[in-house]
Amino acid sequence: MIRRNSASNIMREAIHRDKSRQQIRAVTITAIIAALTLSSATPAQTPVNPSCTARPTGDDANNPHPVCDVRAVITRGPYLHAPTDSSATITWMTDLPSRAKVMFGVNGQLTHTSYSATNGLVNVGTLHTVRISGLKPGQRYDYRVMNTPVLDLPAYWPKTGMESQSDIFYFTAFDSRKPTVRFASISDTHEDTSRIVMLMKRINFDSLDFLVNTGDAFNGVQSEAQLWDRWLSPLINYGIKQNTPLIFARGNHDTRGPFARELSRYVPIEEHRFYFTRDVGPVHLLVVDTGEDKPDSTQVYAELNRMDEYRREELVWFKQHAASSARAKAAPFRVVVMHQPSWGWGWKSPASDSARAAWDKAANDAGVDLVIAGHTHRFSLSPAGTNGSKYPVLVVGQDQVAKVQASAAEMRVQVIGKDGKELSNFVVKRRAR
């Protein structure tokens, strides 16, 4: 009897030890996942035992909150994406979760302040997006970004760090009254930072109004670090800096991967969608999102796409905009920038052929003067009249830059290769309306 009890006890202890090991392994895995998630969201941790003022102990709500001798550091950016003639959105990152603001003004006098807030609450995080508004078309603005770390966020008297600030940068608000406009377009860099650096060297940013990227910046969007390291940071550091706006037209590869659904947070657009319009000088720019390059039913997507419906909604918007926008009708030139030259309907089927024909007709009806696309990785130029289009379609190759200069009378387009040699040079004349 004693031996049986001992055996039972040994068995129970063995089972207990096995369960404990499983629990330890589960806790360890959970801790590792949590640590990796935290390190991605907050790259740096609060210094150990920073010098802080005391937390209030009384009931007076006006007692000052505790402040520590800690400052956030800007790790990415800032940069501008898709501004308008009256507003601009500035994006950057810091090493510590912080509250953020932008001070801006003219002639070096930063007399205005905009904050990052949602539903009345100032946003706290490491990714910062601040929209500034009330701008005057064509006006040059100076700005700086500012951050204050938020170290502890209880219900009362949160603990913050010290405010830090960037250098003073500048940008110029878009202006449809500008007599000329210059922009460049690149495509399909596919995470190749050396390609980005090489293309940036082929562009004179001193005279550039904005840079267009017609998509496939990625093979698939995997993470925040990849998004910056393999695309945005090289564009900023070697090209657009803090002054020249970026305008991004999403490619099919940019819709893939675990981080693709977060992409819009890093290329913020006022319209909160990847298709929109902007006006600069004589150009009315229509940014079209062509989505994926295969039907939604393709098994490779595992029923996670609704691109067919999305593009149909986009076509309705395109037609309505062309019919109702005074600027779309009056602008000397209408330029479409997009990724796939087939409007996202590149495969052969009755439904795809019909959808592609509907887009072609809508573009003709809208008076589109030029389409700039990518996707094929090779240069091509289809003159006006090809397949019934009233506009030329330029496909910019993977190692090429298209440079566009437009006046009220004509658009001059030059395409150069990575070696700087000219591949094409053509003129689009203003048409009678």
C-alpha positions in Angstrom: 0.0 0.0 0.0 2.8 2.4 0.8 4.6 1.5 -2.4 1.4 2.2 -4.4 1.0 5.6 -2.8 4.6 6.4 -3.5 4.2 5.5 -7.1 1.1 7.6 -7.3 2.9 10.5 -5.7 5.8 10.1 -8.1 3.4 10.0 -11.1 1.6 13.1 -9.9 4.9 15.0 -9.3 6.0 14.0 -12.8 2.8 15.2 -14.4 3.1 18.4 -12.3 6.6 19.0 -13.5 5.6 18.4 -17.1 2.7 20.9 -16.8 5.1 23.4 -15.2 7.6 23.0 -18.0 4.8 23.6 -20.6 3.6 26.6 -18.7 7.2 28.0 -18.5 7.6 27.4 -22.2 4.3 29.1 -22.9 5.2 32.1 -20.7 8.6 32.3 -22.3 7.2 32.3 -25.8 4.6 34.9 -24.8 7.3 37.0 -23.2 9.5 36.8 -26.3 6.6 37.8 -28.6 5.7 40.6 -26.3 9.3 41.8 -26.2 9.6 41.7 -30.0 6.3 43.6 -30.3 7.4 46.2 -27.8 10.8 46.6 -29.4 9.1 47.3 -32.8 6.7 49.8 -31.3 9.2 51.5 -28.9 12.7 51.1 -30.2 14.3 52.7 -27.1 13.3 52.3 -23.4 13.2 54.9 -20.8 16.6 55.4 -19.1 16.9 53.7 -15.7 16.1 56.0 -12.8 16.0 59.3 -14.7 15.9 62.5 -12.6 12.2 63.4 -12.2 10.2 66.0 -10.3 7.9 64.5 -7.6 4.4 63.3 -8.3 1.8 65.4 -6.5 0.3 64.0 -3.4 -2.5 66.4 -2.7 -5.9 66.8 -4.3 -5.3 70.0 -6.2 -5.7 69.2 -9.9 -3.5 72.1 -10.8 -0.4 70.7 -9.1 2.3 70.2 -11.8 2.7 66.8 -13.3 6.0 65.0 -12.9 8.7 65.7 -15.5 11.9 63.7 -16.0 15.2 64.6 -17.6 14.6 62.5 -20.7 14.3 63.6 -24.3 13.0 61.8 -27.4 15.3 61.5 -30.5 14.0 61.7 -34.0 14.9 58.4 -35.7 13.0 58.7 -39.1 12.0 61.7 -41.2 10.4 64.1 -41.1 9.0 64.2 -44.6 5.9 65.5 -46.5 3.4 63.4 -48.4 0.7 64.6 -50.8 0.2 68.1 -49.6 -2.4 70.5 -51.1 -2.6 74.2 -51.8 -3.9 74.8 -48.2 -2.5 72.0 -46.1 0.4 69.7 -45.6 1.0 66.4 -43.6 4.3 65.8 -41.9 5.4 62.4 -40.8 8.3 61.3 -38.6 9.3 58.8 -35.8 10.9 59.0 -32.4 12.7 56.5 -30.2 10.3 57.0 -27.3 6.5 57.2 -27.2 5.8 60.9 -27.3 3.3 63.6 -27.9 4.1 65.6 -31.0 3.5 69.0 -32.6 4.6 71.1 -35.5 5.4 74.8 -35.3 5.3 76.7 -38.6 5.2 80.1 -40.1 6.8 82.4 -42.7 10.2 84.2 -42.8 11.5 82.1 -39.9 8.7 83.2 -37.5 7.1 80.0 -36.3 3.9 81.6 -35.1 1.5 78.7 -35.6 1.2 75.3 -34.0 -0.5 72.1 -35.0 -0.9 68.9 -32.9 -1.4 65.3 -33.5 -4.7 64.4 -31.8 -7.7 62.0 -32.3 -11.1 62.5 -30.8 -9.9 65.2 -28.5 -6.9 63.2 -27.2 -3.3 64.0 -28.1 -1.8 61.0 -29.7 1.1 59.2 -28.0 3.4 56.9 -29.9 6.6 56.6 -31.8 5.0 57.3 -35.3 3.9 60.9 -35.6 1.6 62.5 -38.3 0.7 66.1 -38.0 -1.5 68.0 -40.5 -1.1 71.7 -40.8 -3.8 73.7 -42.5 -4.7 77.3 -43.4 -1.8 77.6 -45.8 -1.7 80.1 -48.7 -1.1 78.7 -52.2 2.5 79.1 -53.3 3.7 80.4 -49.9 7.0 79.1 -48.5 6.7 77.9 -44.9 9.3 77.2 -42.4 8.6 74.5 -39.8 10.1 72.3 -37.1 8.8 69.2 -35.4 8.7 68.9 -31.6 8.3 65.9 -29.2 7.8 65.4 -25.5 8.2 61.8 -24.2 5.3 60.3 -22.3 6.9 58.0 -19.8 3.9 57.0 -17.7 0.2 57.4 -18.5 -2.0 56.9 -15.3 -5.4 58.5 -15.0 -4.0 61.5 -13.2 -0.6 63.4 -13.5 1.0 61.5 -16.3 4.8 61.5 -16.3 6.5 63.2 -19.2 10.0 64.0 -20.3 11.6 67.2 -21.7 10.6 68.7 -25.0 13.0 68.4 -27.9 12.9 70.0 -31.3 14.3 69.5 -34.8 16.1 71.9 -37.0 14.0 74.3 -39.0 13.0 73.0 -42.4 10.9 74.5 -45.2 8.4 73.6 -48.0 6.2 75.5 -50.4 2.5 75.0 -50.6 1.1 73.7 -53.9 -0.3 76.4 -56.2 -2.4 75.9 -59.3 -1.7 79.5 -60.4 2.0 78.7 -60.8 3.0 79.2 -64.5 5.1 76.1 -64.6 5.6 72.8 -62.7 8.4 70.3 -62.6 8.2 66.8 -61.3 9.9 63.5 -61.6 8.5 59.9 -61.5 10.2 56.6 -60.5 8.7 53.1 -60.2 9.4 49.6 -59.0 12.3 50.1 -56.7 11.4 46.8 -54.9 13.4 47.4 -51.7 16.7 48.0 -53.6 18.3 50.9 -51.7 21.2 51.2 -54.1 18.7 51.6 -57.0 16.9 54.3 -55.0 20.1 56.2 -54.3 21.2 56.0 -57.9 17.8 57.3 -59.1 17.8 60.1 -56.6 21.2 61.3 -58.0 19.6 61.7 -61.4 17.1 64.2 -60.2 17.8 67.9 -59.5 15.7 68.5 -56.4 16.5 72.2 -56.2 14.0 72.9 -59.1 11.6 70.0 -58.4 8.0 70.6 -57.1 7.3 67.0 -56.1 8.4 63.4 -56.6 6.0 60.7 -57.8 6.6 57.1 -57.0 4.3 54.8 -59.0 4.4 51.9 -56.7 6.0 48.5 -56.0 8.3 50.0 -53.5 8.3 46.6 -51.8 8.3 42.9 -52.7 5.8 42.6 -49.9 5.3 44.9 -46.9 6.7 43.0 -43.9 7.4 45.5 -41.1 7.8 49.1 -40.0 11.6 48.8 -40.1 11.6 47.4 -43.7 9.2 50.2 -44.8 11.7 52.8 -43.6 15.0 51.1 -44.2 14.2 49.8 -47.7 12.2 52.7 -49.0 11.3 55.9 -47.2 14.6 56.6 -45.5 16.7 56.3 -48.7 14.1 58.5 -50.5 14.4 61.1 -47.8 18.1 61.0 -47.1 19.3 61.0 -50.7 16.4 62.8 -52.4 13.4 64.6 -51.1 14.8 65.6 -47.7 12.4 67.5 -45.6 11.4 69.9 -48.4 10.2 68.1 -51.5 6.8 66.4 -51.2 6.3 62.7 -52.2 3.2 61.5 -54.0 2.8 57.7 -53.9 0.6 55.6 -56.2 0.3 52.1 -54.6 1.5 49.1 -56.6 0.3 45.5 -56.5 3.3 44.3 -54.4 2.5 47.1 -51.9 -0.8 45.4 -51.1 0.9 42.2 -50.0 2.5 41.1 -46.7 1.6 41.3 -43.0 2.3 45.1 -42.8 0.5 46.1 -46.0 -2.6 47.1 -44.1 -0.5 49.6 -42.1 1.0 51.3 -45.1 -1.4 54.2 -45.2 -0.2 55.3 -41.7 3.2 56.0 -43.2 2.0 57.7 -46.4 -0.9 59.7 -44.9 -3.4 61.1 -47.4 -6.1 63.6 -46.4 -8.7 61.7 -48.4 -7.9 58.5 -46.4 -7.7 56.4 -49.5 -5.0 55.7 -52.1 -6.7 57.5 -55.0 -7.0 61.3 -55.0 -6.1 64.5 -57.0 -3.7 67.3 -56.6 -3.2 70.6 -58.4 0.2 72.1 -59.1 0.7 74.8 -61.7 -0.9 73.8 -65.0 -1.2 70.1 -64.1 -4.2 68.5 -62.6 -2.7 65.3 -61.2 -5.0 62.2 -60.8 -3.5 59.5 -58.6 -5.1 56.1 -59.4 -4.8 53.0 -57.3 -4.7 50.0 -59.6 -4.6 47.5 -56.7 -3.6 43.8 -57.4 -2.7 42.3 -60.7 -4.8 39.1 -60.5 -8.5 38.4 -59.8 -9.6 38.3 -56.2 -10.6 34.7 -56.6 -6.9 33.7 -57.2 -5.9 31.2 -54.5 -2.7 33.0 -53.8 -4.8 35.7 -52.0 -6.7 33.3 -49.8 -9.9 35.3 -50.1 -8.3 38.3 -48.4 -8.7 40.8 -51.3 -11.7 42.8 -52.5 -9.9 44.7 -55.2 -12.5 44.2 -58.0 -15.2 46.0 -55.9 -12.6 48.6 -54.8 -11.7 49.5 -58.4 -15.3 49.7 -59.5 -15.9 52.2 -56.7 -12.8 54.1 -57.8 -14.1 54.2 -61.4 -17.3 55.8 -60.1 -15.2 58.4 -58.2 -13.1 59.1 -61.3 -16.1 59.7 -63.5 -17.8 61.9 -61.0 -14.7 63.9 -60.4 -14.1 64.5 -64.1 -17.7 65.6 -64.6 -18.0 67.8 -61.5 -14.6 69.3 -60.8 -14.1 72.8 -62.3 -10.3 72.4 -62.0 -10.4 69.0 -63.8 -12.1 70.7 -66.7 -10.1 74.0 -66.8 -6.6 72.8 -66.1 -4.3 73.0 -69.1 -3.2 69.3 -68.5 -4.7 66.2 -66.8 -2.0 63.7 -65.9 -2.8 60.2 -64.4 -0.1 58.5 -62.4 -0.7 54.9 -61.5 1.2 51.6 -61.2 -0.3 49.2 -63.7 -0.8 50.6 -67.2 -3.9 48.4 -67.6 -5.8 50.2 -64.8 -5.5 47.1 -62.7 -7.4 44.9 -65.1 -4.4 43.2 -66.9 -5.6 39.7 -67.3 -7.7 38.3 -70.1 -11.4 37.6 -69.3 -14.7 39.1 -70.4 -15.1 40.9 -67.1 -11.5 42.3 -67.1 -11.7 43.3 -70.7 -14.9 45.2 -70.1 -13.6 46.9 -67.0 -10.4 48.0 -68.8 -12.5 49.4 -71.7 -14.6 51.3 -69.2 -11.5 52.9 -67.7 -10.1 53.8 -71.1 -13.4 55.5 -72.0 -13.6 57.3 -68.7 -10.0 58.6 -69.3 -10.9 59.8 -72.8 -14.1 61.4 -71.6 -12.1 63.2 -68.8 -9.7 64.6 -71.3 -6.6 62.9 -69.8 -3.5 64.2 -71.6 -0.9 61.7 -70.3 -0.6 58.5 -68.2 2.6 57.6 -66.3 2.8 54.1 -65.0 5.3 51.3 -64.1 4.8 47.6 -63.3 6.5 46.0 -66.3 10.0 47.1 -65.3 10.7 48.1 -68.9 10.3 51.4 -70.8 7.5 51.7 -73.3 5.6 54.6 -74.8 2.3 54.1 -76.5 1.4 57.2 -78.5 -2.1 58.8 -78.4 -4.4 56.7 -80.6 -3.1 53.4 -79.5 -6.1 51.1 -78.7 -8.4 54.1 -79.0 -6.8 56.2 -76.3 -6.6 60.0 -76.9 -3.5 60.2 -74.6 0.0 58.7 -74.6 0.8 56.0 -72.0 4.4 56.2 -70.6 5.7 53.2 -68.7 8.8 54.1 -66.7 11.3 51.2 -66.3 12.8 50.0 -63.1 16.1 51.9 -63.4 14.7 55.0 -65.1 13.5 58.5 -64.2 10.8 60.4 -66.1 11.1 64.2 -65.8 8.1 66.3 -66.6 8.1 70.1 -67.1 4.7 71.7 -67.9 3.7 75.2 -68.9 0.2 76.3 -69.9 1.0 75.5 -73.5 2.9 72.1 -73.4 4.4 69.3 -71.4 7.9 68.2 -72.1 8.7 64.7 -70.9 12.2 63.2 -70.8 13.1 59.7 -69.7 16.7 58.9 -68.7 18.4 55.6 -67.6 20.5 54.9 -64.6 23.6 56.0 -66.6 22.0 59.4 -67.2 21.5 58.7 -71.0 18.3 59.8 -72.6 15.9 57.1 -73.6 13.0 59.3 -74.8 12.0 62.9 -75.2 8.6 64.0 -76.3 6.1 66.9 -76.1 2.4 66.9 -75.3 0.7 70.0 -76.6 -2.3 71.5 -74.9 -5.5 70.5 -76.6 -8.5 72.6 -77.4 -11.4 71.9 -75.1 
